Amino acid sequence: MRRALGRLFGGAARLRLAAYSRGVLRRRRLAGPVVSVGNLSVGGSGKTPLVRRVAEILRDEGRRVAVLSRGYGGSFRGEALVVSDGDEVLAGSAEAGDEPVMLARSLPGVVVAVGPRRDVVGRVVEARFGPRVHVLDDGFQHLRLERDLDLVCLDVRDLDDRLLPAGRLREGPEALDRADVILLTRLEAATQEELHALETRLGPERTFRVSRRVLGWRTLDAAEVAAPARVFLFAGIARPERFEADAASAGAEVVGRSFFTDHHRYNTKEIETLVARARAEAAEALATTAKDAVRLEGVVPGTANLPILILHVAASISDEERFSRRLLGAVGRAT
C-alpha cells in the first residue's frame, strides 16, 4: 500500500514540476540573486548548517545577505515575519520556528525572514532592507521562486530510500538532474569506495563532501566553557545519533540520553525530569543542540541547579575554495 502511495506521491511531484517547466504555473523572480539550499529527503540531511555556511561565505565576501525560510513549526501565519534585521533577533521560536531563530542567532549581519511564500517574503525584505542575495532555506521543492543556483544536500543513503510515505524521499533520484551542486552528507554511513562511486555517478565537478565540525560548548547565555566530563543528552532533532557522536568526539562521556521527536517543544516539567535523571547518573551537565536551545526560552526552571550546555556544530565543506568560486560566480553572474 505504501509503495502505491509513494508512486502517486512521485507522480504528483513530477506533474507539478512539469506545470512550472511549461509555464502553466508561473515562477516569480526577486531583484537580488537567489541561492537555494534543499534536499531530497525529509529531515536530518544536514541542510541547516549548510544554509548557515553559505550565508557566511556570501556575507564575508561583502555581499548583503538574507535567509528566507518557511518557518516550519512556528505559529506565524501572515505573509512575512522578519526574524532578524541583521543586528537584533526580533522573534522567538514559538512564532518563527526553531531553525530560523537558530540561524538568526548565529548569523550577525544577515537578515532572516519567514513566511509561506518565499517570493513574498523576499519582496518584503527587499522593500525594507534593499536588494541582497537571498539564501532560500529548504528550497529545492519550492518551485514558485526562480533561483540562480540550486544546492542539494544528499544523505549518502538517500538514493537507496523510497518515496514518501514508504520512505523519506520527497522526490526520486531523477530530481537531482536539476541540481547545480550536490553536497554529500552523513559521510560516516558510507565507505570510501561507495563515496567515490556516488561522486562518479552524480558528477565529480558538481559534488562536494560535507562533514561536521564541532565548535565547542556554550552555556544558554552564549558563554564558552570547557568540555564537561560526563553529560546527559537531550534533543528533539531528526537524527539524534549524530548529536551523540558529536558529544563523544568533543571529549564528553555520555552517561544518559532522552530523545524526542523533531521540533519538540519542551515544558518546565520535562526539564525538571531531565535534571533529576541527569543527577541520578552523576552527570556534570545536561547537553543539547543549538536547534533545541531556542526552544528552551521560558521553560528552564530557576531551581534547575545543573548546567545546561549547548554543543555547537558547523558544516565543513571539502574543497571549500572551489565551492566558494562556484557560489560567488553564480551570484556574480546574476547581479
C-alpha positions in Angstrom: 0.0 0.0 0.0 2.8 2.4 0.9 4.6 1.7 -2.3 1.5 2.5 -4.3 1.1 5.8 -2.3 4.7 6.5 -3.0 4.2 6.2 -6.7 1.2 8.5 -6.5 3.3 11.0 -4.5 6.1 10.8 -7.0 3.7 11.2 -9.9 2.2 14.3 -8.3 5.6 15.8 -7.8 6.5 15.2 -11.5 3.2 16.8 -12.7 3.9 19.9 -10.5 7.4 20.2 -11.9 6.1 19.9 -15.5 3.5 22.6 -14.8 6.2 25.1 -13.7 8.6 24.0 -16.5 5.9 24.6 -19.2 4.7 27.9 -17.7 1.3 26.6 -16.7 2.3 27.7 -13.2 4.2 31.0 -13.1 7.5 31.4 -11.4 8.5 34.7 -9.6 11.9 36.4 -9.5 13.3 38.7 -6.9 15.5 41.7 -7.6 18.5 40.0 -6.0 20.1 36.6 -6.8 18.6 33.5 -5.2 20.7 30.6 -3.9 18.5 27.6 -2.9 19.7 25.0 -0.3 17.4 22.0 -0.2 17.3 18.2 -0.1 15.5 15.2 -1.5 14.5 13.7 1.9 12.6 14.9 4.9 14.7 15.9 7.9 18.2 15.1 9.0 20.2 15.8 5.8 22.4 18.5 7.4 20.7 21.3 5.4 20.6 23.9 8.1 24.3 24.0 8.9 24.9 24.4 5.2 22.4 27.3 4.9 24.5 29.0 7.6 27.8 28.3 5.9 26.5 29.6 2.5 25.3 32.7 4.2 28.6 33.2 6.0 30.6 32.8 2.8 28.5 35.4 1.0 28.5 37.8 3.9 32.2 37.5 4.4 32.7 38.4 0.8 30.9 41.6 1.3 27.5 40.6 0.0 24.3 41.7 1.7 22.5 38.5 2.5 19.0 37.4 3.6 17.9 33.9 4.6 14.3 33.1 3.6 12.6 30.3 5.4 9.2 28.7 5.6 9.3 28.9 9.4 8.3 25.3 10.0 6.8 24.7 13.4 6.2 28.4 14.2 2.8 29.9 14.9 3.2 32.8 12.4 0.5 32.7 9.7 1.0 36.1 8.0 2.8 36.9 4.8 6.2 37.7 6.1 7.9 37.9 9.5 11.4 39.4 9.9 13.2 37.2 12.5 16.4 39.2 12.4 17.3 42.6 10.9 21.0 41.6 11.0 21.6 43.5 14.3 18.9 42.0 16.6 16.8 38.9 16.8 13.2 40.1 16.7 11.2 36.9 17.1 11.2 33.7 19.1 11.0 30.1 18.1 7.3 29.7 19.1 6.4 32.3 16.4 9.1 31.9 13.8 10.1 28.2 14.2 13.3 26.9 15.7 15.7 26.8 12.7 15.1 30.4 11.6 15.8 31.6 15.1 18.9 29.4 15.4 20.2 30.9 12.1 19.3 34.4 13.2 21.3 34.0 16.4 24.4 32.6 14.6 24.4 35.0 11.6 25.1 38.6 12.7 24.8 41.0 9.8 22.3 38.7 7.9 18.6 39.3 7.6 16.4 36.3 8.4 12.7 36.2 7.5 10.0 33.6 7.3 6.7 33.1 5.5 4.7 30.5 3.5 5.6 32.1 0.1 9.3 32.8 -0.2 8.8 35.2 -3.2 6.5 37.3 -1.0 9.0 37.2 1.9 11.8 38.2 -0.4 9.9 41.2 -1.7 9.2 42.3 1.8 12.9 42.0 2.7 13.9 44.0 -0.4 11.4 46.7 0.3 12.6 47.1 3.9 16.4 46.4 3.6 17.2 46.8 -0.2 18.3 44.2 -2.7 20.6 41.4 -1.5 21.5 37.8 -2.1 18.7 35.6 -0.9 19.6 32.2 0.6 16.5 30.0 0.3 16.3 27.6 3.2 14.7 24.2 2.2 14.0 25.5 -1.3 14.6 22.6 -3.8 10.9 21.8 -4.0 9.8 25.5 -3.7 9.5 25.8 -7.5 7.5 29.0 -7.4 10.6 31.1 -6.9 13.3 31.4 -9.6 16.8 30.7 -8.4 20.3 31.2 -9.7 22.0 28.3 -8.0 20.4 25.1 -6.7 22.3 23.4 -4.0 21.1 20.0 -2.8 22.1 18.2 0.4 22.1 14.5 -0.2 22.4 12.0 2.6 24.7 9.3 1.2 21.9 6.7 1.8 19.1 8.8 0.2 19.4 7.0 -3.2 18.7 3.7 -1.5 15.4 5.1 0.0 11.8 5.2 -1.2 9.4 8.0 -1.8 7.0 9.1 0.9 5.2 7.6 2.7 7.1 4.3 2.2 10.4 6.1 2.8 11.8 9.6 3.4 12.1 10.9 -0.1 10.1 13.9 -1.3 11.4 13.3 -4.9 13.1 10.4 -6.7 16.8 10.4 -7.7 16.0 11.8 -11.2 15.2 15.2 -9.5 19.0 15.6 -9.0 19.3 16.4 -12.7 18.1 19.9 -12.0 20.6 20.4 -9.1 23.7 22.6 -9.9 25.7 21.4 -6.9 25.2 18.3 -4.7 26.6 18.2 -1.2 27.0 14.7 0.2 26.2 14.5 4.0 26.3 11.7 6.6 29.6 10.5 5.2 30.1 8.1 8.1 27.3 5.9 6.7 29.3 5.0 3.5 32.7 3.5 2.7 35.3 5.4 0.7 34.6 3.2 -2.3 30.9 4.0 -2.0 31.6 7.7 -1.8 33.8 7.6 -4.9 31.1 5.6 -6.7 28.5 8.2 -5.7 30.7 11.1 -6.9 31.2 9.4 -10.2 27.5 8.7 -10.7 26.5 12.3 -9.8 29.3 14.1 -11.5 32.6 14.9 -9.6 32.6 18.5 -10.9 29.3 19.3 -9.1 29.7 17.1 -6.0 31.2 18.1 -2.6 31.6 16.2 0.6 30.3 17.8 3.8 31.5 16.7 7.3 30.5 18.0 10.8 32.9 20.2 12.7 32.5 20.5 16.5 32.9 24.2 17.5 32.7 23.7 21.3 30.4 24.0 24.3 28.5 27.1 25.4 26.0 28.0 28.1 22.5 29.1 27.4 23.7 32.7 27.6 26.4 32.0 25.0 29.4 31.9 27.3 32.1 29.4 26.0 33.0 26.7 28.5 35.3 23.7 28.7 34.0 20.3 27.7 32.2 18.6 30.6 33.5 15.2 31.7 30.0 13.5 32.0 26.9 14.7 30.2 23.3 13.7 29.9 22.0 14.4 26.4 18.5 15.6 25.4 17.4 16.6 21.9 14.4 16.9 19.6 16.0 16.6 16.2 15.7 14.2 13.2 18.9 12.2 13.7 19.9 12.4 17.4 22.6 9.7 16.9 24.7 12.4 15.2 24.5 14.6 18.3 25.6 11.7 20.5 28.6 11.1 18.2 29.5 14.8 18.2 29.3 14.9 22.0 31.6 11.9 22.4 34.1 13.4 19.9 34.0 16.7 21.8 35.5 14.9 24.8 32.4 14.2 27.0 31.3 10.8 28.3 27.7 10.3 27.6 26.1 8.8 30.7 22.4 9.1 29.6 20.1 10.4 26.9 16.5 11.4 26.3 15.5 12.0 22.7 12.2 13.5 21.5 10.5 13.9 18.1 11.9 16.6 15.7 11.0 20.2 16.7 9.7 19.0 20.1 8.5 21.9 22.4 9.7 21.4 25.9 7.9 22.3 29.1 9.2 23.0 32.6 8.1 19.6 33.9 10.1 17.8 31.3 13.3 19.9 32.1 12.8 19.1 35.8 12.6 15.4 35.0 15.7 15.6 32.8 17.6 17.3 35.6 16.6 14.5 38.0 17.6 11.8 35.6 21.0 13.5 34.9 21.7 13.8 38.6 20.9 10.2 39.1 23.6 9.3 36.5 26.1 11.7 38.2 26.2 13.9 35.1 28.0 17.2 35.3 25.6 18.9 32.9 22.6 18.4 30.6 23.7 18.9 27.0 21.6 19.8 23.9 21.8 21.2 20.4 21.7 24.8 19.2 18.4 24.0 17.5 16.9 22.7 20.8 18.3 25.6 22.8 16.0 28.1 21.1 13.0 26.1 22.3 14.1 26.4 26.0 13.2 30.0 26.4 10.9 30.4 29.4 10.8 26.7 30.3 14.0 26.2 32.3 13.1 26.3 36.0 15.1 28.6 38.3 15.6 25.6 40.6 17.4 23.6 37.8 20.8 23.7 39.6 22.5 21.7 36.9 24.1 23.5 33.9 22.5 23.2 30.5 25.2 23.3 27.8 24.9 23.6 24.0 27.2 21.7 21.7 27.8 23.9 18.7 28.5 22.2 15.3 29.2 23.6 11.9 29.4 22.3 8.3 32.8 21.7 6.8 32.8 21.6 3.0 35.5 19.7 1.2 37.5 21.9 -1.3 35.6 24.9 0.1 37.7 27.2 -2.2 36.3 25.5 -5.3 32.8 25.5 -3.7 33.0 29.3 -2.9 34.1 30.0 -6.5 31.0 28.2 -7.8 28.8 30.0 -5.3 30.2 33.5 -5.9 30.4 33.0 -9.6 26.7 32.2 -9.9 25.8 35.2 -7.7 28.1 37.5 -9.6 26.5 36.5 -13.0 23.0 37.1 -11.6 23.8 40.6 -10.2 
